[in-house]
Amino acid sequence: MSNKPVDVVVVGELNVDIILNKIEGFPAVGKEIIANTMHVTLGSSSAIFASNLSSLSANVAFIGRIGNDNFAKLVLESLNRRHVETSHIVTSATSSTGATIVLTYDQDRANVTYPGAMNELCIDDIDFRFLSGARHLHFSSYFMQPGIRKDVTTLFRKARELGLTTSLDTQWDPDEKWDIPLQELLPFVTLFMPNSQELLHMTRAGSIGEGIRILQPFANHIIVKNGSNGAVAWDGQNLIEQPAFMNDNPVDTIGAGDSFNAGFIKGFINGEPVRKCLELGALTGAISTTKAGGTGAFESPETVSEIASEKFNYHFRP
């Protein structure tokens, strides 16, 4: 076991989610429709991951940017309530905290995001002395953070030089250009964690298997989330498949992929084999769908354990 005080440092975007549900149709320009429920909560892939991983009894710290506004207070209060260390979050003097409007339709959704301060995060905001005290670096939402995008390879290279393991979840590209230097970047990424659609777009492949084969010559571990079809991992030698834990009555799927990441990386930093990490990821991804928003099901380790037992008949004690 490592004696480092921080298990995982998360570098990434911060925003709130304004979630609209039970919507009567889809918006059209010049018209108005009604949503029958609204929920304002911690958003962003990075923050949902950090919050939920902390609720799995990991020591987590965050590096990112927020504005000086009420949304920033919600972000900090939400992370602090889940015991995420926030002293390295930078307050922007010029931009507001980001926000995403989420329109949910059964197991799918449409998002509109105002990036705000997340656009400003840059490599100079990273305290590498602080980072050196951690075991693992996680970075998310590559395409949403133009201020640091060009330096992400440098970030991962330095993290590896400091002895950290690393993980990357690129998330969706709003411009749908999928311009990312994978051959240069992935040698420094221990765990590459896209979903199936992201993998296909980034590799221009026609299937998950083909996408993995394209990346194998320069990747370490590849973990691909595939929704209700489960997940698949390449551990450097073999392909491992994991079926989904099915929730017949999902509240929403917001943050399910980030929750999968949290479960997988919790297992990984605990030294579990990839197959077990994959199972834990599938479980925590499913647990996320039992409550509203990306963090609702992760109030505490006890809550997570109870949901795992009651909903999925799985004994899990974070």
N, C-alpha and C positions, 0 to 999 in steps of 0.2 A: 504493500500500500504506500502511496505517496504521502509525504508530510506537507505538501503544498496546501495553503489555506483555502484556495479557490479551486473548485473542481472545473468549472467551465466559465470562460469569459465569452459573452455574446457581443458581437459587433454588428450593428445594423440599424434599421429604420424604426422610428417610433411614431405612432399615431393612435387616434381613437377610432373605433368603429361605431357608426350610427346605423343600427340594424333595423330594417323595416321588414315586417313579416305579414303573412296573410293579406297579400296584396291583390287587389281586384284588377287583374290584367297587367299589361306592361306599358310603361310610359310612352307617350307619343308627343312629339313637338306640338305645342299649341293646345294640349289637352291636359287634364288633371285626373289622377286616379287616387284611390284611398288605400292606405296600409292600416290594418286594424291593430297592429302591435308595433311598438318601438322599444329598442333597447340600446342604451349608450354604454359602451364598455371599452376596456383596453383592446386596442387593435394592433396590427402589424405582425407579420410573420415572426420577426425576431423577438418581439416582446411576448407574444403568446408562447413561443418556445421557451423563453427564459422563465416566465412565470410558472408554466406547467412543469418544467424540469425541476425548479425549486420545490414545487409541491411534491415531487417524487424524492425529496430528501437529499437533493444535491446542493452544494454550495455554489451559487451562481452570481456573477457580476455582469453589469451591462455598460457598454460604451456606445453612445449615440448622441443625437441632438434633438432638442425640443425648443419651443418658443417660450415666451414669458406670458402665459395666459392660463385660462381655466382648464383647457384641455391638457396643458402640461401638468397641472396639479393632479388631474385625474390619472395621468400616466404614472407619475411618481408615487402617488398614494397606492395605486394598484400594485405596482412592482414592490414597493416597500411592505405592503400587507402580506405579500407572498415571500418576504425575506430575501428579495433580490437586492444585491448591493448596487446603489445608484450614484455613488459619489463621483464617478467618472462620466456621467452624462452632462453634456455641455449645453448651456442655454444660449440660444441665438439672440443677438441684439437686433436683428433685422427681419426675421421670419417668424410666422406663427407655427404652432404645432400642427403637424399633418392630420388629416381626417379622411376617412373613407365612408362613403354612403354605400351600404350593402343592401341590395334588394334580393330577398331569398324566395325561392320557388322550389318547394319540396327539397330534393337533394342537390339542387343547383342554385346558382346565384349570379347576379351581375353587380359589378363594383364600379364606383367612380371615386377616384382618389385625388385629393389636393396634397401634393408632397410637402410643401412648406419647408420646415427646417431640415427635413431628412435629405434634401438636395445638397445641403452644405457640409455634411459630414465628410471629413478628409483625413488623409493619413497622418497629418499633424495632430489630430485629436486623439491618436492612439498613444497611450503611455506604455511604452514597451517594457519599462522597468516593472510596472504593475502587471503587465501581461506575463512577464517571466515567472511570476508567482503562481500561475495557474497550471492546470494539467492539460486543458483542452481549449481550443478556440473554435467557436461556431460563427459563421457568417451567412447571412440570408439576404435575399432580395437584391441581387447583383444589379439588375437592370433598373431598379428604382432609385439608385444612389449615384448620380453622375459625379459627385464631388470626390468619391473614393474609387470609382470603378477602374480607372487606369492604374491604380496602385494596389489592386487586390492581390495580384501575383506577389508583389513585394511584401504585403502583409502576411500572406501564407508562408512565403519563404522564411521570413524573419521568425514567425511562430515556430516553424519546424526547427530552425537553428537554435531557438531557445528551449527545445526539447518537448514542445507541446504536440499532441495529436490534434488533428483539425477536421472540420466538417464544413461542407458547403451545400446550401440549398438555394439555387438560383432564383426560384419562383418565376412567374410569368413575365414576359417582355411586353410592356404596353405598346411599344412600337412594332413588335413582331418582326424585328430584324435578326434577332438571336445572334448578335455579333459578340462572341466571347472567346478568348484565346485558350480553349480547353487544352490543347497540346502543351502549351507553356505553363498553364496553371495547375492542371490535375496532378502532376508529379508531387506537388507539395500538399495535396489534399488527401487526407487519410480516408475520409468517407464522403463520397459524392452522392447527394441525396435528392435528385430531381423526381418529379412525378412523370408518369408515362408520356403525357403530351409534351412536356418540356423536353424530355429526352429526345423524342422524335424530331422536334423542331430544331434542337441544337445540333443533332447529328445528321439531319436530313435523311433519317432512316425510315424504313417502312414498317418496322416491328421493333418491339422491345429487345428481342434477341439480337437483331441486326445492330441496333444502337449500342448495345453493350459490347458487341464484337468490335465495333469501330473504335471504342474508347479503351479497350483492353491493353493495347500496346503502351499506353502512357498513364493509365489510371491505376489506383491501388485497390480500393473497395468501391463498388458501385451498388447503390441501394435505390430501387425504383418503386415508388408508390403507385398503385394502380386501382385506387378506389375500392369498389365492392368486389373487385377481382383479387384483392389482397396485395401482395408485394413480392418482389423478386430481388435477390442479392447475388452479386458476383464477389466472392471473397478472395479473389486473386488466383483461385484455382478451379472452383466449382460454382455452378449456378444453384441457388437454393430458393425454393418457392415457399410462400407462406399464404395460406388462405385468409380471408378477412374474417374478423369476428363480426357477425351480422347483428345489427340493431334494427328490428322490424319497424320501430316507430321513432326515427330520428327527429330530434327537435330542429337541428340544422347541422350543416357540415362545416361551418366556419371554424377554421383552425385545426381541422382533423389531421391534415398533413403535418402541421407544426407539432401537434400532439404525438403523432407517430414518431417524429424526429426525437421528441423528448424521451419517449419510452426506449427507443433504440439506443440513444446515446447514454441514458442512465445505465442500461445494461453494459454498454461498451466500456464506460469508465470504471465499471465494477469488474471488468475482466471476463465478462460472459462471452461465449463463442458467438459468431455471427448468427447462427441459426436461432439461438435463444434471444439475441437482440432483436431479430426480425419479428419473433413472436411477441415480445414486449411492445414493440412499435405498433404492430397490428392491434394489440389490446388497447393501448392508450389512445390510438386513433379512434377506435370504436367508442371508448369511454367518452371522448370529447363530444360525440353526437347525442349524448343523453341529456345535455343541458344547453341552454341558449348561449351563444357567443363562444369564442375560442377558449375561454378560461373558466367557464361556469361550473364544469364538472371537476375542477381541480382545486377545490377550496382548501383541502388539507390531504396529507397522506392517508388519513383515516377515511375520508370521503372517497378517494380513489379506490382504496381497498374494498369498501362497501359496494361500490358500483360494479367493480370487477366480479365480486362474488354473486351479487343479486341479479345482475343483468346478463353476465357471461359465464357464470359458474366456473370462475377462475380464481384460484387462491393467489393473491398478489399483495405483498406487504412491502411498500416502498421503504 
